[in-house]
Amino acid sequence: MGQIVMLTPFPDSSPLTKFAKDEYRDITDLTVIGTDTGLDMVTNYYQIEYHIGPIIDKAKAIEKRGGCDALIVGCFGDPGLMAVRQVTSMPVLGTAEASLCTAAMVGDKIGIIVPQEDVLSVTEKTIRAYNFSNHVVAIRSVGELWWEIVQGQSQESVAKMVDLCLQIIRGDGADVVIFGCIGFAWMVNQIREFIAKEGLKTPIIEPGLTVYNAAKMIVELGLNQDRRKLKINL
């Protein structure tokens, strides 16, 4: 078996790409890489989609190089997912798509916590596109705290996330919660422990590991997307 590649929608030099590389460094068959060009710091969704051209270019280069069994678009917004599928022949998985499908297997009512406020409407559109509107009962944002969560990794940010989880579970009735950002991965085990102390067994979906395992399953089953409706002339 070759490698599964997680392509982040940021340059290789970005602190967000570096975070993902460090977070998943122990997974031997997963390689995390960024784009060749773009903005080092990304604070809104416009800046994420600014990198769609570099994402497509990098995806084509990865396939040409060979040795990649499946490609992951490493961002919960799945930027450029359909375009990447159009210009490659290997399986290409979206982080949000895989997380939503997994959440639906362990719960009927899904709650999602996203980073910036401007990602709320983007996430709503993504949910509609994947036909999960009837399952998602709440989407909440950590707001301005999101970069502190990713970079600072403080206990204050853990407490904030626990509070949001409890609001979604108890207030909105969710029976599964998705962390809608790979940057939240470092705290997921702590959150699960706090939730358990509240007497709750609500599953928390960490998107990075979820999409990696989905990609691994797709490879092991010998599956791929049908390209007939995606085919374009290049």
Secondary structure as UniProt FT lines:
FT   STRAND          3..11
FT   TURN            12..13
FT   HELIX           15..23
FT   TURN            24..26
FT   TURN            28..29
FT   STRAND          30..35
FT   HELIX           45..49
FT   TURN            50..51
FT   HELIX           52..65
FT   STRAND          68..73
FT   TURN            76..77
FT   TURN            79..80
FT   HELIX           81..87
FT   STRAND          92..94
FT   HELIX           95..106
FT   STRAND          110..114
FT   TURN            117..118
FT   HELIX           119..129
FT   TURN            130..131
FT   TURN            133..135
FT   STRAND          136..141
FT   HELIX           143..145
FT   HELIX           146..147
FT   HELIX           148..152
FT   HELIX           155..166
FT   HELIX           167..171
FT   STRAND          176..179
FT   HELIX           182..187
FT   HELIX           188..197
FT   TURN            198..199
FT   STRAND          204..205
FT   HELIX           207..220
FT   TURN            221..222
FT   TURN            228..230
//
